[in-house]
Amino acid sequence: MKNADIAMYRVKELGRNNYQFCTPEMALEVKERALLDYHLHQALHNNEFVLLYQPKISLHNEKIIGIEALMRWNRPSTGLLFPESFISLAESNGLIVPISEWLIRAVCIQIKEWKEKGLSIHNVAINISTRQFGITNFSTNIKNILKETGVDPQCLEFEITERVLMENSFNNFSILHELKNMGIKIIIDDFGTEYSSLSYLRHFSIDKIKIDKSFIDEITESNPESNIIKAIIVMAHSLNISVVAEGVETAIQATVLKRYGCDEVQGFLYNHPLPAEKIQTLLLP
């Protein structure tokens, strides 16, 4: 019965309307997922999540214009895990909400610490999950965290995916309006990989779009597909929206992006994600 149940869930994962035989590999995956779920429940209580920060560079003057906060799970048995290893599980079991609240509060506490040291903090970007954005008290939770930490909301940028805007758009429009009224900036993350609808860019108050790394990887001096990036930048600027390119790893990519008028870049060409104490040396006046 247990094996039949495993096979049934694999059928559902594959879109239903087919059949699957349970295999030892499937059973192992289920066992590992259950173990990961158990440890994920313990991780927040045991303070196993850590934050790294990656600078965002202005292509106009080559200076740091912002920072993105990146969460990692320092799992004792395996070491640092990237979000793609556990976020989907956290979204399915509901842990994404307390984890995301921990992330926002931790970032605000770090901003406050940097400010007290006299460091120049522009914008710190935080990835907000679809599940978290959809909860009814999301904006209230943000207000409480800002009040608790005393952080200026204009220091924050929330990165959301296109899917957030397209699903339950009336409710999401209301939440976006509240966030904007607080002074928080809104960035569309992974732009170009999902809906890429111009209508939501026009109707929602979007401050920036972030071009997905998959597009940046294709940039060369002669690749005609690079014109897609140029078109995105021109379109965004016509709507008074700034453009960020992520995953910039070569000087050629940076050169082409600068020629196309991209505003900000981040990637290994400039800095790897760094712990807070190393980032603060880059923020010294």
C-alpha positions as CSV (number, residue, x, y, z in Angstrom):
1,M,0.0,0.0,0.0
2,K,2.9,2.3,0.8
3,N,4.5,1.6,-2.6
4,A,1.2,2.1,-4.4
5,D,0.8,5.5,-2.7
6,I,4.3,6.5,-3.8
7,A,3.4,5.6,-7.4
8,M,0.1,7.5,-7.2
9,Y,1.9,10.7,-6.2
10,R,4.4,10.3,-9.1
11,V,1.4,10.1,-11.4
12,K,0.1,13.3,-10.0
13,E,3.5,15.0,-10.4
14,L,3.5,14.0,-14.1
15,G,0.1,15.6,-14.8
16,R,-2.2,12.7,-14.0
17,N,-3.9,10.5,-16.6
18,N,-1.1,7.9,-16.8
19,Y,0.3,5.1,-14.6
20,Q,3.6,4.5,-12.9
21,F,5.2,1.5,-11.2
22,C,6.9,2.2,-7.9
23,T,10.6,1.9,-8.1
24,P,13.4,1.7,-5.5
25,E,14.5,5.2,-6.7
26,M,11.0,6.6,-6.1
27,A,10.9,5.1,-2.6
28,L,14.3,6.6,-1.8
29,E,13.2,10.1,-3.1
30,V,10.1,9.9,-0.8
31,K,12.3,8.9,2.2
32,E,14.8,11.7,1.5
33,R,12.0,14.3,1.1
34,A,10.4,13.2,4.4
35,L,13.8,13.5,6.1
36,L,14.3,16.9,4.5
37,D,10.9,18.0,5.7
38,Y,11.6,16.9,9.3
39,H,15.0,18.8,9.3
40,L,13.4,21.9,7.7
41,H,10.9,22.1,10.6
42,Q,13.9,22.0,13.0
43,A,16.0,24.5,11.1
44,L,14.1,27.6,12.0
45,H,14.1,26.7,15.7
46,N,17.8,25.8,15.6
47,N,18.7,29.1,13.9
48,E,20.3,27.2,10.9
49,F,19.4,29.8,8.2
50,V,22.1,32.3,7.3
51,L,22.2,35.4,5.0
52,L,24.7,36.3,2.3
53,Y,24.7,39.6,0.4
54,Q,25.5,40.3,-3.2
55,P,26.2,43.9,-4.3
56,K,24.4,45.5,-7.3
57,I,26.5,47.8,-9.3
58,S,25.4,50.9,-11.2
59,L,26.6,50.7,-14.8
60,H,26.6,54.5,-14.9
61,N,29.4,55.0,-12.4
62,E,30.5,51.5,-11.4
63,K,29.6,52.0,-7.8
64,I,27.5,49.9,-5.4
65,I,23.9,51.0,-5.8
66,G,22.2,48.2,-3.7
67,I,22.5,44.8,-2.2
68,E,20.5,41.6,-2.6
69,A,20.0,39.5,0.5
70,L,20.3,35.7,-0.3
71,M,19.3,33.1,2.2
72,R,21.1,29.8,2.7
73,W,20.3,26.8,4.9
74,N,23.4,25.7,6.9
75,R,22.1,22.1,7.3
76,P,24.4,20.3,9.8
77,S,24.5,17.1,7.9
78,T,25.2,18.5,4.4
79,G,26.5,22.1,4.8
80,L,25.1,25.1,3.0
81,L,22.1,24.5,0.8
82,F,20.8,26.9,-1.8
83,P,17.1,27.9,-1.7
84,E,16.2,25.8,-4.8
85,S,17.0,22.8,-2.6
86,F,14.3,23.5,0.0
87,I,12.0,26.5,-1.0
88,S,9.5,24.4,-2.9
89,L,9.2,22.0,0.0
90,A,8.8,25.0,2.4
91,E,6.0,26.3,0.1
92,S,4.2,23.0,0.1
93,N,4.3,22.4,3.9
94,G,3.6,26.0,4.8
95,L,7.0,26.8,6.4
96,I,7.7,29.4,3.8
97,V,5.7,32.0,5.7
98,P,7.7,31.8,9.0
99,I,10.9,31.4,7.1
100,S,10.2,34.5,5.0
101,E,9.3,36.5,8.0
102,W,12.6,35.4,9.6
103,L,14.4,36.6,6.4
104,I,12.7,40.0,6.3
105,R,13.3,40.6,10.1
106,A,17.0,39.5,9.9
107,V,17.6,41.8,6.9
108,C,16.0,44.7,8.7
109,I,18.1,44.0,11.8
110,Q,21.2,43.9,9.6
111,I,20.3,47.2,7.9
112,K,19.9,48.8,11.3
113,E,23.3,47.6,12.4
114,W,24.9,48.9,9.3
115,K,23.2,52.3,9.7
116,E,24.4,52.5,13.4
117,K,28.0,52.0,12.1
118,G,27.5,54.9,9.7
119,L,27.6,52.8,6.6
120,S,25.9,54.0,3.4
121,I,23.0,51.7,2.7
122,H,21.0,52.3,-0.5
123,N,18.6,49.5,-1.2
124,V,18.5,45.9,0.1
125,A,16.5,43.5,-2.1
126,I,14.6,40.5,-0.6
127,N,13.0,37.7,-2.5
128,I,9.3,37.3,-1.6
129,S,7.6,34.0,-2.3
130,T,4.3,33.6,-4.0
131,R,2.9,31.8,-1.0
132,Q,4.0,34.5,1.4
133,F,2.7,37.4,-0.8
134,G,-0.7,35.8,-0.8
135,I,-1.4,35.7,2.9
136,T,-4.0,38.1,4.1
137,N,-1.9,39.8,6.8
138,F,1.3,40.2,4.7
139,S,1.5,44.0,4.6
140,T,0.6,44.1,8.3
141,N,3.4,41.8,9.2
142,I,5.8,44.0,7.2
143,K,4.6,47.1,9.1
144,N,5.2,45.4,12.4
145,I,8.7,44.3,11.4
146,L,9.6,47.8,10.3
147,K,8.2,49.3,13.5
148,E,10.0,46.7,15.6
149,T,13.4,47.3,13.9
150,G,13.0,51.0,13.2
151,V,14.2,50.6,9.6
152,D,13.2,53.1,6.9
153,P,11.0,51.2,4.4
154,Q,12.7,53.1,1.5
155,C,15.8,50.9,2.2
156,L,13.9,47.8,1.1
157,E,13.2,46.3,-2.3
158,F,10.9,43.3,-2.6
159,E,11.6,41.0,-5.5
160,I,8.5,39.1,-6.7
161,T,7.9,37.0,-9.8
162,E,5.5,37.7,-12.6
163,R,3.3,34.9,-11.4
164,V,2.5,36.9,-8.2
165,L,1.0,39.7,-10.3
166,M,-1.0,37.4,-12.6
167,E,-2.5,35.2,-9.9
168,N,-5.3,36.8,-7.9
169,S,-4.3,40.2,-9.3
170,F,-7.0,42.3,-7.5
171,N,-5.8,41.2,-4.1
172,N,-2.2,41.5,-5.1
173,F,-2.8,44.9,-6.5
174,S,-4.1,46.0,-3.1
175,I,-1.0,44.5,-1.3
176,L,1.3,46.2,-3.8
177,H,-0.4,49.5,-3.2
178,E,0.1,49.2,0.5
179,L,3.8,48.3,0.1
180,K,4.3,51.2,-2.2
181,N,2.6,53.6,0.2
182,M,5.1,52.4,2.9
183,G,7.9,53.4,0.5
184,I,9.1,49.9,-0.4
185,K,10.3,49.4,-4.0
186,I,9.0,46.6,-6.1
187,I,11.1,44.5,-8.5
188,I,9.9,41.9,-11.0
189,D,12.4,39.0,-10.7
190,D,13.3,36.6,-13.5
191,F,11.6,38.8,-16.1
192,G,11.1,37.1,-19.4
193,T,10.8,33.6,-18.2
194,E,7.0,33.5,-17.5
195,Y,4.2,35.8,-18.7
196,S,6.2,38.9,-19.7
197,S,2.9,40.9,-20.0
198,L,3.2,44.6,-20.7
199,S,-0.2,45.2,-19.2
200,Y,0.8,44.4,-15.6
201,L,3.9,46.7,-16.0
202,R,1.5,49.5,-16.9
203,H,-1.1,48.8,-14.2
204,F,1.1,47.9,-11.3
205,S,3.5,50.4,-9.7
206,I,6.7,48.5,-10.7
207,D,10.1,50.2,-9.9
208,K,12.5,47.8,-11.6
209,I,12.6,44.6,-13.6
210,K,15.4,42.1,-13.3
211,I,16.4,40.3,-16.5
212,D,16.8,36.6,-15.9
213,K,20.3,35.1,-16.0
214,S,19.3,32.7,-18.9
215,F,19.1,35.8,-21.2
216,I,22.4,37.2,-19.9
217,D,24.2,33.9,-20.6
218,E,23.5,34.4,-24.3
219,I,24.9,37.9,-24.6
220,T,27.8,38.3,-27.1
221,E,28.9,41.1,-29.4
222,S,27.4,39.4,-32.4
223,N,24.5,37.2,-31.1
224,P,21.3,38.7,-32.6
225,E,19.3,37.3,-29.7
226,S,21.0,40.0,-27.6
227,N,18.6,42.4,-29.2
228,I,15.8,40.9,-27.0
229,I,17.6,42.3,-24.0
230,K,17.9,45.7,-25.8
231,A,14.2,45.7,-26.5
232,I,13.4,44.9,-22.9
233,I,15.5,47.7,-21.7
234,V,14.0,50.2,-24.1
235,M,10.5,49.1,-23.2
236,A,11.2,49.4,-19.5
237,H,12.7,52.8,-19.8
238,S,9.7,54.0,-21.8
239,L,7.6,53.1,-18.7
240,N,10.1,54.8,-16.3
241,I,11.2,51.4,-15.0
242,S,14.8,50.7,-14.2
243,V,16.5,47.5,-15.4
244,V,18.7,45.1,-13.4
245,A,20.7,42.3,-15.1
246,E,21.6,39.3,-12.8
247,G,24.2,36.7,-13.4
248,V,26.8,38.9,-15.1
249,E,30.0,36.9,-15.3
250,T,32.0,38.3,-18.2
251,A,33.3,41.7,-19.2
252,I,31.7,41.3,-22.6
253,Q,28.3,40.9,-21.0
254,A,28.8,44.0,-18.9
255,T,30.0,46.0,-22.0
256,V,26.9,45.0,-24.1
257,L,24.5,45.7,-21.2
258,K,26.1,49.2,-20.7
259,R,25.8,49.9,-24.4
260,Y,22.1,48.9,-24.3
261,G,21.5,51.3,-21.4
262,C,21.0,48.7,-18.5
263,D,20.9,50.5,-15.2
264,E,22.2,47.9,-12.7
265,V,24.1,44.6,-12.8
266,Q,25.0,41.9,-10.3
267,G,27.0,38.7,-10.7
268,F,30.3,37.0,-10.2
269,L,32.2,39.5,-12.4
270,Y,31.8,42.0,-9.6
271,N,31.2,40.0,-6.4
272,H,30.2,36.6,-5.1
273,P,27.6,36.6,-2.3
274,L,29.4,37.6,0.8
275,P,28.6,37.5,4.6
276,A,27.6,40.7,6.3
277,E,31.0,41.5,7.8
278,K,32.7,41.4,4.4
279,I,30.0,43.4,2.7
280,Q,30.3,46.2,5.2
281,T,33.9,46.8,4.2
282,L,32.6,47.5,0.7
283,L,30.1,50.0,2.1
284,L,32.7,52.1,3.9
285,P,32.7,55.7,2.8
